Amino acid sequence: MKVRVSFNCPETQLNLGGIVLIRGNDFEHVPELPEVQQAIDRGYLDVLKEEKKEVKKEKKQGEEVWVFAEQRNNKIARVVLELLGKAQELAEKLSVKTAAILLTDKDIGLSQELINHGADKVYTAENPLLKNYQTDLYTKAISEQIRAAKPQIVIYGATHIGRDLAPRIAQRINTGLTADCTGLDITEDGLLLQTRPAFGGNLMAQILCKKHRPQMSTVRPGVMKMKEPSKRQGEIIKVKSNISEKDQRVRILEIIKEAKKRVNLEEAEIIVSGGRGLGKKENFRLIEELAKLLKAEIGASRAAVDSGWIAKDHQVGQTGKTVRPKLYLAVGISGAIQHKAGMQNSDLIIAINKDPDAPIFQVADYGIVDDLFKVVPEIINELKQ
């Protein structure tokens, strides 16, 4: 999209995730970042409305936009469904089809689920060896299908599996890979514009892969918004996976699940997060009590995790998890750019901090400037009544 700084903006220039716009300059092309959309919503940016004739383009064959359909125990990972919505947008701009590639031992309705969430095609490889993820087998099977079908874009979820698999495939087929993207768009030249934080989150890097195909990216869970599924028709293509036990360098003997409460921040509707302002580990009991009353998950800033107050799987931010709950309550969190990168797309953000200049208030919908040790107990008492 093309935007310029509005005369309604109180500042003469805006820094939007590393992109600097100066009032008085003409319209400039910018990627569709959350910071840009927030500035538009506040009336700080004018958007150039280009008149376009509504011409329905036929989707070209080949050069598709693919999503790796990660599954565990025959259940599609949520991030896959999030990515299908974004892949659909990219494919429409390129006038090509959206496809998913699924590896499993048996397709029990998984392909149709992918179609309902936006896939026009699903390439399905069924083999008992593909029941559980194994790097060597998955790398060989997907690399062969990429060489055969020649998609122009392949997107992976930045999960433990995706982060292991994507670079292996990139090396195998000799292409590039951009990790942990927060924005994906198509340029006027039809290239994939990949946006990701750089230099500790202090600016946003925009990366193009001009010479090699496919263009590949990983995207964290929670970054893209999942579209509502609908009953759709699509094409399920059964493909052969030329793998055998000879391709296995390791064998899975048994999978033992650790018996502990799973922290599911990415799918939580309400998150209560605590930061350095809590002062010490024992004060996290306030966060735990409030979260219990709200039936929420518990999050934390990097400062709280580094201090040993809470486990790392509760960390929200650039080096933690990216979340998009309906309500995000930030308690005693200053709002460093790394933390904001992981939660600023929440539907509603409420911040409690005694520092009126805390950066967290820049993204908060509601802010309470007061001592958290006074405010939180009052909220707890009200909820108990």
N, C-alpha and C positions, 0 to 999 in steps of 0.2 A: 504494500500500500504506500501511497505518497502522502506525507503530512508536513505541516509547518507549525511553528510556535504561534499560538493565537495571541491577540492583543489582550485577551482576558486573563492571560497567565501573569501572575505577580512577579515572576522571574524573567530576566532577559535571556536566559539560556536554561535548557533542561538537560540533565544527564540521565538517560534512560537505559540503565544496565550497560553503561560503557559507550552508548551512542549519544553524542552531544549535538543538540539542536539549538540554533541561535535565532532569536527573534529578528525578523527582517529578511531572513533568507527565504528563497523560493521553496516550493514543495520539494521534499527529498524522499527517496525510496527508503523505507525502513522495514525490517522483518516484523512479523506479528508476534511481538513479545508481550508478556503480561504487563510490563512497565508502560509500554506504549498504549495498551488498551486502557489502563488506569488513568493515564494522562488525558486520553480522549474522553473518558467518562466524566472527568472533572472539568472538562471544557478548556483544557490547557493547549490542546492541539486541534488545528483545522485539518480535515481530511479531504483530499481531492477526490471528488466524485466524477469518475470517468464514465461517459455514456457508452454503453455497450449494447450492441444488437444481440438480442437473445437468439442465438443460433445453436440448436442442439447438435453437438458434434457426435458422430459415430465413434465408438471406441475402437482404436486400432488393435490389431492382433499383435501379440508379442510385446516385448519391452515393458512388461507389467511392473507394478509396484507390489512387492512381496512383504509378508510379515511371517516371521518364524513363529509357528504355533506351538509354543512350549506347553507340554502337558506333564502332569505328575499324577500317577494312579488314575489315569484316564479322566483327568479333570483339567480343563484348559485354564492356564494362569490368567488372572484378571488383567495383567498388563497387556496381554495379547489382544483382549477385547478393546482396551483403550487405544492400542496402536492401530487397530483396524479402522477406527473412525478417522484418524489422521491420514492413514494410507488412502482411504476413500477420497479425501480432500485433494491429496497430491495427485492421485490418479485422474481425477476429474479435470484438473488443470492441464494434465498432459494428454488427455483424451485416450487413456489406456485403461486396462482392467486392473482391479484389485485382486490379489491372490494371496492365499496362505499356504504354507508348506507344513504338513503335519506328519510326524513320525510316531508310530505307535505299534503295539502288538496287535490290537484290534480296534477298529473304528466303531465305537458304540455311540453314534449320534454326534460325535465331535465335529465332523465336517459340516453338518447342517447347522450346528451352533455357530460356527465361524461364518457361514453364509448369512445367517440371521443378523450377525453383527457387522456385515458390510462386505464380506468377500464375494467376488463374482465367481472365482474359481478356488478350489481347494485341491492341491496336489497331495495325495495321501499315499504314504508308503507303510505297508503293514508287514511286520516281521517279528517273530517272538524275541529276536535279539534287540529290538527297539523299544521294548517295554519300559526299561529304565534308561535314563541318560547315561551314555558312555561317550567320552570325547572323540575317540578314534572312529567309532561307528557312525555317529551323527555327522562328524566332519566329512567323512567320505560320502555318505548318502546325500547330504545337502549339496556338497560341491558338485557332484555328478549331475544333479537336477538343475543347478544354476547354469552349468555349461550347456546343458541340453536346451533349456527354455529361454536362456538369456534375458532375465529380468533386468531393468535398468536401475532399480532401487530395491534394497533388501533392508528391513528394519527388524531389530531384535530388542526384546526387553532387557534392561540392564539388571538382570537377576544374577544369582550365582552361576546358573547355567548359561545365560546369555553372555556374560562377561568371559566365560571360559571358551564358549563355542565360536563367537563372532571373530575374534582375532585369529583363531586357527583356520577358519574358512578364508578370511582375508589373505592370509599367507599362502594358503593352498591354491587359490585362484588368482593371486597376484593383483589385488586391488587394495584400496584404502579403507580405513574405518575411523569414524569419529565417535568417540565414547561419551556417554552421559549428556546427550543433547537435551536442551530445554525448549528448542524451537526448530521446526522443520517447515520449509516453504519451497516454492519453485520460483526461480528467477525468470526474467524475460527471455533468457536464452534456453530455458528448459532444464537448467541444472538444479540439483538438490542443494538448497541453501541450508546449511547445518549450523545452528547457533548453540554454543555451549559456554559455560563460565570459564574464565582463564585468569591466571595470576592471582590465585586465592579468592576468586570471585569478584575481584575489583573491576573487571571489565568483561564484556561478552564478545567472544571471538566468533566470527562468521567464516565458515570453512566450505570450500568448493572442491570437488574431486573432478577435475576437467578431463583427465586423460585415461582413466581406468573405469571399467564397468564390471559388476554393478557398483553403484554408489551405496555405501553401507553405513548404518548408524545404529548405536544403541541408545535407548531412552529409558530413563528410570520409571519405575511404577509410580503412578500418581501424577505424572507431569501432564499427560494428555487426558482430556475429559472423555469418558466412555459414553458413547451414544446408546440410546435406548434400542434394544433389539426389535426387529419386526420380521414377520414371516416373509421370506424372500426365496426366489428361485435362483439356483446357481448350478455350476458345473463341478462335479466331483470326479477328479481324474486319478485313477489308480496308477501308480508308478512303481516300477520294480526297483528295489534297493539291492544293488550288487554287493552285498556284504555277507560275510560268513564268519565262523568262529576263528578262522585264521587271521582276521583283521583285528581281533581283540588282543590287546596287550595286557589287559587286566580283566578279571572276571568278578562280577558282583556275587558274593556268596550269600550275603544277608544284609537287609536294611533294618537297622535298629533305630527307632525314633526315640529321641531324648524325651523323657517324661518331665516336661516343664510347661508352664503357661506360655502360650505363644503370644507375642506382642504383635498385633495386627494393625499397625498405624495406618498403612496404605488404604485399608478398607473401612477405617473408623469414621463414624458420622460426627462424633464429638471427641475432641482431644484437649486435655488440660496439660499444659507444659510448664515446667519450672526451670528457672535459671539461676545464675549466680546470686541474684538478689535474695534467695532463700537463706544464704549465709552458711548453712551447714547441712550435713546429710539428714540429721534428725528432723529438720524442718520440712522435709519432703512428705512427712506424714500429713501435712495440710493439703498437699496436692493429691495424695492418695485418697484422703477422705472426701475431698471435693469431687474427684473423678468418680468415686463409688456412687455418690449421690446423683451425679449426672449420667451414670452408666456410660462413662467415657473411658477411652484409653489414656495412658499416661505418656506424655512426651517430655523431652528435655533439650536444653541447649548444649552445645559442645562443652561450654565451661563447666556445666554441672556434671557431665559425663567424665571429663578430664579430671575433675576433683574427686572422682570415685563415689559420688553420691547416688548414682544410679547406673544400671548396665547400659552398654553402648547400643543395644537394639532398641532403646527408647529415644535415641538421638534423632532430632529433626534438623535438616539443613543440607548444605552442599556435600558435606562429608558424612551425612547420616541418611535419613529417609526423606523423600519428597511426598508431601501429603496434600489432600484436597478435601477436608471434612466440611460438613455443613456449619460447624462451629469450632473455632480454634481459640482457646483461652490461654493467653501468654501471661504468666505470673512471674514477675521479677526477672524478665528477659529484656536486655537492652535493645536487641534487634540488630546485631551485626549483619552485614550484607549476606554472609554465608548462611545465617539462620533464615533470613527473609526469603532466600532463594528456594528454601524447602517448604514454605508454608503460605506464601503470599497469594496463592490461587484459592485459598479457602473461601467458602461462601460468605462467612461472617467471622471477623476477627475482633476479639475484645482483648485489650492490653491493660495490665495493672502494673504501674511503675511509679515510684515517687519522683523520678527525674522527668520534668516536663519536656526536656529536649531529647529524650531517648528516641533513637531511630525507629523503634518498633511502632511508634505512633504515626509514622509516615504511611504505613500500610494498614493500620487498624481502622475498623469502621467505628468502634467506640473505644474511648480511652478513659481510664480512671487514674488520675494523678494523686496518689496517696500511698501510705504505708501498707504493703501487702499483708502484714501481720495484723492490721486493723480491718482491712477490707475483706479478706478471705474468710476469717471466722464469722463475720456478719453474714456473708453469702451462705455459708454452711448452716448457720442458725435459721436463716429464712427458708432454705430448702428442707430442713428437718421439720419445719412447721407445715 
